[in-house]
Amino acid sequence: MINLGLIGCGTVGSGVIKLLNENKDIITKRVGQPLFLKKVIDKDRVKCLALGITEEQMAASVDEIINDSEIDIIIELIGGTETAYQIITAAMRAGKNIVTANKDLIALRGKELFDLAESNKVDIYFEASVAGGIPVVFPLKQSLSANNIKEVIGILNGTTNYILTKMSSEGLPLDQVLKEAQELGYAEANPESDVEGLDAARKIAILSAIAFNSRVSLNQVYVEGIMSIATEDINNAKALGYVIKLLAIAKENENREIEVRVHPAFIPYDHPLASVHNVNNAIYIKGDAVGEVMLYGHGAGQMPTASAVLGDVIEISRNILHNAINRIGCTCFDEKTVIDISQLKSEYYIRMTVLDRPGVLAGIAGVFGNNRVSIATVLQQVSRGSLAELILITHTVKESDLRDSLLILKDMSIVSEINNVIRVENSK
């Protein structure tokens, strides 16, 4: 029998308990031995008991679980960083294998945890830390491990995808859709982590490190949220044959440098990610051998995330039974440079308000030309009294050159406002 300890009996922890009970027979057959939840701890004792946990299973302290010599795997589901880090490191030093859904901890202190797991000859699995029930960590580490991965592009936050989907389908402003998302429980009362791109940034930091075999820290990820997206941008994207998505993007260039970024982007209607709607997540992967692969599904929620947690538990249990612990550790054996966003080469959508008079477009084009920015498309020029709205799409240019151009344009009398700048992601 494989004995488990569960720390955290909240939404995901409750799902783990339910799934262990409901799928007990098939899990036992797949592992080859029964899994037994020996000890559980949570600050809400009543909640655990209501799920069928017995008094005997309830632990009086975390140390009771860590120091129990019969427990093989500890499942950490309390979230946060400091307390979770202390628990996990103490558990690994005590010879316990770890399963966690803690994206914050893996993104911030993953290297320390993986090194500690290797030195103590235990496993730490974290499939549920990225994209909930969608399997992506395991495929990158194993199924696709013969490939040179060229890029990983994901819709990794269901809240922002829901907001952008509703804005596009119903023509509603962002603040109204955000309020609705909060009422439906898709967004937190404080939605900053979602709408500012921080949640997706943590996830792409994890995925890029695995995909490119090089450590990527959270502070190396360029992050930009969706709060600047207006209905005008949504409508302009449609007119140009694009949709707007909050994308988490990781690519390796020909110089073996990595770019890792999270921001809104225009993507063509025929891109696989363009059809990912509402709260769903998806990860598009391009490898040199496999070509294009896309993984799609529920990126959050009680049971999808519990599914990922128990998938890790089952895999570690098999490792235990076959004496194969610490078979796949940290794969960050390279040291690749993560380039600054200023070095990015991309196409750009620019919406600006300018004076409605002859020669304005020529003046703007001159500034761009002097800074090596080439204009590919001028969509429209809508008059608003003495002002007009100008929509531009550039050819592929260097971000630093575009920024230099915009700094000059902001100070010009012919430019009233630069309303928005959004990157265009045309590769697929």
Order of alpha helices (4+ residues) and beta strands (2+ residues): beta-alpha-alpha-beta-alpha-alpha-beta-alpha-beta-alpha-beta-beta-alpha-alpha-alpha-alpha-beta-alpha-beta-beta-beta-beta-alpha-beta-alpha-beta-beta-beta-alpha-beta
